[in-house]
Amino acid sequence: MIQSTTLESFHSLLTENQDKIKENGAFVPVIIEHLADMETPVSVYNAVYSNEKISNSFILESAEGIGQNALYSFIGFNPFLLFKIEDDQYQIEIKSPEFKDRVNSTAGTEKPLDALKNILASFSVVHPENLPRLISGAVGYLGYDTIRLLEEIPFKVTRDQQIPQGLLGFFNSFIIFDNIRKTIMYVHAPLIDSKSDADAVFKKAVQYLESVKDLVEQNKAASFIPNKQSVEWKSNMEKSGYENIVNKAKEYIAAGDIFQVVLSQRFSTKYEGDPFNIYRVLRIVNPSPYLYFINLDELDIIGSSPELLVRIENNIVSTRPIAGTRPRGHSSTEDNELEQELLQDKKELAEHLMLVDLGRNDLGKVCSFGSVHVSRMMKVEKYSHVMHIVSDVTGNLNKSYSPVDALYATFPAGTLSGAPKIRAMEIIDELEPTERAVYGGAIGYFDFSGNMDWCIAIRTVVLKDSVLTIQSGAGIVADSVPENEFQETMNKAQALKTAVEWAGATNQTK
């Protein structure tokens, strides 16, 4: 039932994987596990996040929907490395002294995404079959504007958010809740090579995990009573301004430049409360397949995205186009009526089919010939405030490509850019007044086994220096009604606004 690592089982892992360890070293997990009948992911993460001895951390959860995601809740802390992309350059910050000789922290002449590929490829992990998939890896975000590293799309918008274009923490320390077995695993995966003293490494790892366990048990979550406050939101454009850019986009569509484009507006306010309270409310008012609170380098990313961008598991690449939206009904009858209305809306169906084709084309860039197929077509999924039409597209990753290649084959999502993508992004730059930054990019992880899981950065709060922003968009096609598209952006932002209001934001804007 309980699977804590013993010295004997640790040595067995080393023996079974000695070739991998001799080649270039590998992360080897040490685990302390016990029943989780007195703790929750929220209470444990609050203890981690609020402790001064722990810096840079995250929690990844799932509350609705996609099969395996709901099995585990992942908490990570104290990364050994931070990887930043800023101004089309990369920076590496070594956080743990033992990795100074392992990773060159001086940025070379490589392009940022090539550097990221090389760092990921330099690490491997011993991964017992009975453990969750994420026991070491890079977690964070890659913002919408990182596509400019690959495509010639010069900035035309105002760059006003002052945050990295991409930010990843490389972690080998985790607390993992098994939501089926009702256990909690404290996991630390030290890097082992042929020169390591296995007994000493094991002893040090156990001592470290015991200290983390004690820290968590001594710092229980403070009680939090949501208290709704009035929040003044400021948009980066007026309603009339948004409707004007919709009309301009329709002119491009009529001229044949594009078939569809996603236009967004950004809302901001000043927030001086506890950022984690926003997450605590959000996971209740808007449960979604991807729930995350990521605190890296004094930046908080808080979200509840319904939409997978791309995943790799056991060499299978998958993506899930989501397009077509209706608000939830006030009764089951109204809900069903709205669902049927959605499935009969020619505009929504045309937009969705376009994005399914785009998803197939994207995966075709990195998957083996003939392996890409649609495994589920146009099903309605319902969330707390809205419902969407969803399809699933899968394929087998070609051995010539890396997980980073697979991510950027789909990046940014067609549901956040348009079709054709490049021209749609050029038009977005022309029509939207400010940079997207995190919005429309990706949030997730690469593990050191070649797997990854990235969601689209929507329904997401970005908080830096007490300035809080959220952003939402709508897909514009030939017969779009500007007022309706504006209202769709408002509907999509509502769950986040509600979470901020109940978490206790100050009634100020900036």
Secondary structure, 3 states (H helix, E strand, C coil): CCCCCCHHHHHHHHHHCHHHHHHHCEECCEEEEEECCCCCHHHHHHHHHCCCCCCCEEEEECCCCCHHHHHEEEEEECCCEEEEEECCEEEEEECCHHHCCCCCCCCCCCCHHHHHHHHHHCCCECCCCCCCCCCCEEEEEECHHHHHHCCCCCCCCECCCCCCCEEEEEECEEEEEECCCCEEEEEECCEECCCCCHHHHHHHHHHHHHHHHHHHHHCCCCCCCCCCCCCCCEECCCHHHHHHHHHHHHHHHHCCCCCEEEEEEEEEEECCCCHHHHHHHHHHHCCCCEEEEEEECCEEEEEEECCEEEEEECCEEEECCEEEEEECCCCHHHHHHHHHHHHCCHHHHHHHHHHHHHHHHHHHCCECCCCCEEEEEEEEEECCCEEEEEEEEEEEECCCCCHHHHHHHCCCCHHHCEECHHHHHHHHHHHCCECCCCCCCEEEEEECCCCEEEEECCCEEEEECCEEEEEEEEEECCCCCHHHHHHHHHHHHHHHHHHHHHHCCCCCCC
